[in-house]
Amino acid sequence: MRLRRAARIILIGAPGVGKGTQSERLLRRFPQLSAISSGDLLRHNVKHRTPLGIKVESTIKSGGLVSDDLMLRLISNELHQRGWIFPAHPDGHVMTLASAAIGATTEPGSSGSGGSPATMDAETAAFLSSPAHVHGHAYGPPRVNEDPSASFLLDGFPRTAAQADRLDEIVPINLAVSIRTPLEVIIERISGRWVHEPSGRVYNTSYNPPRVPGRDDVTGEPLVRRADDSEEVYRARWERFRETSEPLLEHYARKGVLWEVEGMSSDEITPKLVREFERRFIE
């Protein structure tokens, strides 16, 4: 089943609503759709010690939050590398951390991300202060690749209306899905959740129980409850999500790309989501 145009999707929903499940099912059903996770991009850059990764690691270790500027440049770089956005002008470019280093001050004998800490600080400073980044791209917004092969599902960003505004400058989302499940249903769901921490495998006593209660199916090791799976902690997380998500949903509603789906379970939601996806991008 092939897409007729590029799909650029985000899923919005409270913690525990099943965004991960819906993402996996969409990706399996539509092979032209790729996943881009902001968290994975951060971890990749940290692991490979890129200048951006070193900056991010330093921020996280000091207890700070990764800035929207860094996240947006990270996403822009990934889309550019995949050929999904292009410079708006033939003589322009989509600013990346590597290109920022061209104008940075380097120490003698050093080059690129393998240089000294001073070099990498200079590269990162150039990266963050470049006019193309802070004030929009020098020749206007990038051009977007509308080929179906440039379809993606963006996970983890944006989370606020302000972030969505900034993302619009890089790439326009053409389907924002709001997934809704009643609060009490989610609380019941997370109360039965058990995790095998080394592998990340998740079980639920209600619908996906382990073969042996309290034990991982593969290793037989003990399962644990997550600290944030208590009802009190979840209600606080849900309230924070509600406060930030309402302006975000309004943002995409104004853009005409918001679609809302409600269900008591992932199995109820998936057929509705697939039908809507096919209506917009296949039929």
N, C-alpha and C positions, 0 to 999 in steps of 0.2 A: 504494500500500500504506500504509494509515493505522494509526497506533498506537492502542491502546485505553487506554493510561494513560501518564503522563509517565515518560520514561526519564532517569535522571541517572547518567551513566557516567563512569568514569575508566579509562584504559588504563595498565597498569604493565608495564614491560619494560626490559631493559638497553639502553643506547645502541646504535643500529644494528639493533635487533630488528625494526623496521618499524612502530612505533606511528603515525608520520605517514601511512604508506601505508594502514593499517587505518582511521585516522580519516577520511581522504579518501573511502575506499570506502563507509564507513557513511553519511557525510554525503550522498554522491551517491545512494545507494540509498533513504535514508529522509529525504525533504525536511523533515519536521517536526522533525528533529534539528538543533540549532544547535551551533556550536563556540564555546567560551569559552576563550581562551588567556590565562593569567596574564601571559605575556610581552607579548602584544599590548595588554593593558589597561595595563600599566606604560608601554609606549612611547607609547600614546595620551595618557596623562596628562602625560607628560614633554613631548610635542610641543605640546600645547595649554596648557602652563604653568598647569595647575591647582595649587592649593596642595599637593595630594598629589604631583603630578608634580614640583614644585620640591623638595619634601622628598626624594623618591626620587632625583632627579638629584644632589642634594647628597651623599646617602649613597653613591651609586655612584662619584662623582668622588673621594670621600675614601677609596675602597677598601673600604668597608663592604658588608655584605649587607643587602638589604631585609628588614625584620623580618617575622615571621609576622603580627604585629598589623596592619601596613600591608597585607599581601597579603590577609588575611581581610576587612578593611574594604573593600578594593578589589573583591573578589568579591561581598561582601554588597551593596555599592552597585550593582553591575552587575545582579545578580539582582533587586533591588528596582526598578531603573529599567525593567527588562523586564516587570515584573509577575509574576515567578515566585516571589517570597516576599512575605508581607504581615505587618503587625504582629500580634502574638499577641493584643493587646487593642485594642478600637475606639479608645481614647484614646492608644494607644501609637504608636510609629513605628519604622521600621528606620533605625538611625543611619547617616547618610551624612556625608561631609566637609562638604557644604553645610549640613546641619542643625547640625553641630558649631559652625559659625561663629556661630550665633545667640547662644551664650553666651560667645563670645570677646571679648576687649577689643580695640577697634578705635581707630585714630587718627581725629581729626576729619576729616570730608570723605572718608573712605575706606570702601569697601564691597566685600564679596565677594572673589573671587580676583583682581580687578583692583586691589586695594589695595596698600599699601606692604609691603615685606618684613616689617616688624614685625607688620602685620595678619595676613599669611599665616602667620607663625610662631605667632601666637596661635591662629589657626584650627586649625592642625595640632596644637598642644598640646591644645586642647579635644577634638579628634577622637580623639587617642590616649588621653587620660585619662578619657574619659567612662565612667561606671559601666556603661552599656549595652554598651560595647565590651569593657572589661577583665573584667567579672564576668558576662557574659552579658546578654542583652537585659532591659530593666527589667521587662517583663511576661512573661518567659519566652521561649523560642525563637520565631522567626518561624513563621507558618503557611506551608506549602508549597503552591503551586499544582499540583494533580494533573492539570490538563488536558494532553492530549498535546502541545499547542502549546508547553508549557513544558519540553520535552525538550531536554537539552543534553549535550554531551560536553566535560568539563573537562580542559584540557591544561596541564601544568606544575605542578600543585598538586592534592593534597598529595604530598610526596615522602618524608615521614616519618610514623611512627605518631602523634607528638605533633601534627603539623599536621592529621592526619586527625581526631584527637579534637576539635580546635578547629573544624574544618569541620563536624563533626556538629552543633555547636551552632547552625549557620546553616541547613544544608540536608543531609538524609540522602542519601548516594549509594546507589542501589539496584542497581547492577551495577559491580563492580570486576573488570576482566578482566586476568589475568596472562598475558602473551604470552611464551612460552619458545621459544628456538631454541638449539641447542648452541653453546657458546662457539667452537669451532673453525670452525663454519660462518659465524658472524658475522665472525670475523677474516678468513676467506677473502673474505667479501663486501666488507669495508671496504678490503681491500688492492687491490681493483679499482675503487675509487670515485674519480671525477674530478669537479671542480666548476668551473662558470663563475661566478666570484665576483660580477661585476656584477649578474647576474640571479638567482643562486641555483640555476640549473638543475644537476641532478645526473645524472651518467652512471655506468654500471658496465660494465667490459669483459666481465663474465660474462653479463649478461642485458639490459642497456640501453646498448649501446655507441654512441658518436657515429658519425655517418656517415663522418667523416674522423678517424682516430685523433689524439687530442690537441687537437681543435678543436671549438668549440661549433657545434651544428647551425644555429643561427639567425644568429649574427654572424660565425662563422668565427674568433673570437678564441681565444687559447690557453686550455686547461683547466689547472687546478692541483690538486695534492693538498693536503688539509687537514693542518695540522701535527699534529692529534690523531688522524690516521688510521693512525699507526704501530702495530705490534703491541704494543710495549712500553707506549705510552701507553694503548692501549685496554685492555690487561689490568689496568692500575691503575684505570681508570675502572670496569671491570666489577666489580672487587673492592669498590670503594666502593659501587657500586650494590647489590651483594649484601648488604653489611652493613646498609644502611639499608632495603632493601626487605623483608627477612624479617619484621621487626616490623610493617611496613605491611601485608603480606599477612595476617599473623596477626590484625591489627585487623579487616580486612574479613571474614576467615573467621569470627571470632566474631560478627560482625553477620549472617552468613548470606547475604552478597551476593557472595562471591568465586567466580569461575569461571576455571579455568585451561585454556589451550589451548596446544598445542605443535605445531611444524611446522618443516620445513627451509627453507621459503620463505614469502613473503607470499601467494603464490597457493594454497599448501596451507592456510594459516591462515584466509584470508578466508571460504571456504564454511562452515567450522565456526563461525566467529564470527557470521556472518549467521544461520545456523540457530538458534543459541542466543538471539540477539537477538529473532528472530521468535517463538521459543517463549515468551519472557518478556513481550514487549510487544505482540505482534500476535495470536497464536493464542488 
